[in-house]
Amino acid sequence: MSSALGDVYISPELILMDIEAKTDQEAIEILAKHLYEKGIVKESYIDAVKEREKVFSTGLNFEEMGIAIPHTDSIHVNRQAIAVGILKEPVKFCHMGMPEEPVKCEMMFMMAIEKPESQVDFLGRMMDIFQSEGYLRGLKACATPEELAEKFGKSFTE
């Protein structure tokens, strides 16, 4: 199953489970390369998202777990989409807005946004959804990329 969240594409092919990474940069590179291999982003996206994370950190602590939402400028994007990465072991990212504070992230939601004006609305919607009790744990507990894509996609159509 694939769905468009507004016009942001999510598909099982954009979900990686059990990512093995020691650092935020390594985790970002794995998921960004995957987006590049699927033709969603330009090759320049990989380094651009890694560099942006160094300046504007994207780790967030929610009651259930820490997550990261790495992204970069639209000039590196071919098609709007979001990739989801479940980390095998938590990886330390810096907190969004408080870079000196570490966040142990268990999941990444990597955005490839083509229309910068839609980014704020999309992020706001994600924040609302992620605060729902049991939501993030439920996503992480999905057995397959298909199940995760369906559950995540439904959240944006309800």
C-alpha positions as CSV (number, residue, x, y, z in Angstrom):
1,M,0.0,0.0,0.0
2,S,1.1,3.5,-0.7
3,S,-0.6,6.8,0.1
4,A,-0.2,10.4,-0.4
5,L,-0.3,12.5,2.8
6,G,-1.6,15.6,1.1
7,D,0.8,15.2,-1.7
8,V,3.6,13.7,0.4
9,Y,4.2,10.1,-0.7
10,I,4.7,7.3,1.8
11,S,5.2,3.7,0.7
12,P,6.5,0.5,2.2
13,E,9.5,0.8,-0.1
14,L,10.5,4.0,1.8
15,I,10.6,2.2,5.2
16,L,13.7,0.7,6.7
17,M,13.4,-1.5,9.8
18,D,16.3,-2.4,12.1
19,I,18.8,0.2,10.9
20,E,22.2,-0.4,12.4
21,A,24.0,2.9,13.1
22,K,26.2,4.2,15.8
23,T,25.8,8.0,15.1
24,D,23.2,10.4,13.9
25,Q,25.3,11.1,10.8
26,E,25.5,7.4,10.0
27,A,21.7,6.8,10.5
28,I,20.9,9.9,8.3
29,E,23.2,8.7,5.6
30,I,21.6,5.2,5.5
31,L,18.1,6.6,5.1
32,A,19.1,9.4,2.8
33,K,20.9,7.0,0.4
34,H,17.8,4.9,0.4
35,L,15.7,7.9,-0.7
36,Y,18.3,8.6,-3.4
37,E,18.3,5.0,-4.6
38,K,14.5,5.2,-5.0
39,G,14.8,8.3,-7.1
40,I,13.0,10.5,-4.5
41,V,15.9,12.9,-4.0
42,K,19.0,14.0,-5.8
43,E,22.4,12.7,-4.9
44,S,23.1,16.1,-3.3
45,Y,20.4,15.4,-0.7
46,I,22.6,13.0,1.2
47,D,25.3,15.5,2.2
48,A,22.8,18.4,2.4
49,V,20.7,16.6,5.0
50,K,23.7,15.6,7.0
51,E,25.1,19.1,7.0
52,R,21.8,20.6,8.0
53,E,21.5,18.3,10.9
54,K,24.8,19.6,12.2
55,V,23.4,23.2,12.2
56,F,19.7,22.6,12.8
57,S,19.3,19.5,14.9
58,T,16.0,17.5,14.6
59,G,15.8,15.3,17.7
60,L,12.6,15.4,19.7
61,N,11.6,13.7,22.9
62,F,8.1,12.5,23.2
63,E,6.7,10.7,26.2
64,E,7.0,7.3,24.4
65,M,10.4,7.7,22.7
66,G,12.8,10.0,21.0
67,I,12.6,10.6,17.3
68,A,14.4,12.6,14.7
69,I,12.9,14.4,11.7
70,P,15.9,15.1,9.4
71,H,15.3,17.1,6.2
72,T,16.9,19.7,4.0
73,D,16.1,22.3,1.3
74,S,13.7,21.5,-1.6
75,I,16.4,22.0,-4.3
76,H,17.7,18.5,-3.4
77,V,14.2,16.8,-3.8
78,N,12.8,15.2,-7.0
79,R,9.5,14.1,-5.4
80,Q,7.8,14.8,-2.1
81,A,8.0,11.8,0.2
82,I,8.7,10.7,3.7
83,A,10.9,7.8,4.6
84,V,10.7,6.1,8.0
85,G,13.7,4.4,9.7
86,I,13.4,2.3,12.8
87,L,16.8,2.1,14.5
88,K,17.9,-1.3,15.9
89,E,19.4,0.5,18.9
90,P,18.7,4.1,19.9
91,V,21.0,6.7,18.3
92,K,21.9,10.0,20.0
93,F,20.7,13.1,18.0
94,C,20.7,16.7,19.3
95,H,17.4,18.1,20.5
96,M,15.6,20.5,18.1
97,G,16.0,24.0,19.6
98,M,18.3,22.8,22.4
99,P,21.3,21.3,20.6
100,E,23.3,20.8,23.8
101,E,20.6,18.3,24.9
102,P,20.9,14.8,23.5
103,V,17.9,12.8,22.5
104,K,18.1,9.0,22.2
105,C,16.1,8.4,19.0
106,E,14.5,5.1,18.1
107,M,12.9,6.3,14.9
108,M,13.6,8.7,12.1
109,F,11.1,10.4,9.8
110,M,13.1,11.8,6.9
111,M,11.2,14.4,4.9
112,A,11.8,15.1,1.3
113,I,9.8,18.2,0.8
114,E,9.5,19.8,-2.6
115,K,7.2,22.7,-1.6
116,P,8.7,24.6,1.3
117,E,5.4,26.3,2.1
118,S,3.9,22.9,3.0
119,Q,6.7,21.9,5.4
120,V,5.4,23.8,8.5
121,D,1.8,22.4,8.1
122,F,3.1,18.9,7.6
123,L,5.5,19.1,10.6
124,G,2.6,20.5,12.7
125,R,0.3,17.6,11.7
126,M,3.1,15.1,12.5
127,M,3.7,16.7,16.0
128,D,-0.1,16.3,16.8
129,I,-0.1,12.7,15.7
130,F,3.1,11.8,17.5
131,Q,1.7,13.0,20.8
132,S,-1.3,10.6,20.7
133,E,-0.8,8.0,23.4
134,G,0.6,4.7,22.1
135,Y,1.0,6.0,18.5
136,L,4.9,5.9,18.2
137,R,5.1,2.6,20.1
138,G,2.5,1.3,17.8
139,L,4.4,2.3,14.7
140,K,7.6,0.9,16.0
141,A,5.9,-2.4,16.8
142,C,4.7,-2.9,13.2
143,A,5.9,-6.2,11.9
144,T,6.3,-5.2,8.2
145,P,7.0,-2.0,6.2
146,E,3.5,-2.5,4.7
147,E,1.8,-2.4,8.1
148,L,3.8,0.7,9.1
149,A,3.1,2.5,5.9
150,E,-0.7,1.8,6.2
151,K,-0.8,2.9,9.9
152,F,1.2,6.0,9.3
153,G,-0.7,6.9,6.1
154,K,-4.1,6.5,7.8
155,S,-3.0,9.1,10.4
156,F,-3.0,11.8,7.8
157,T,-6.4,11.0,6.3
158,E,-8.4,10.7,9.5
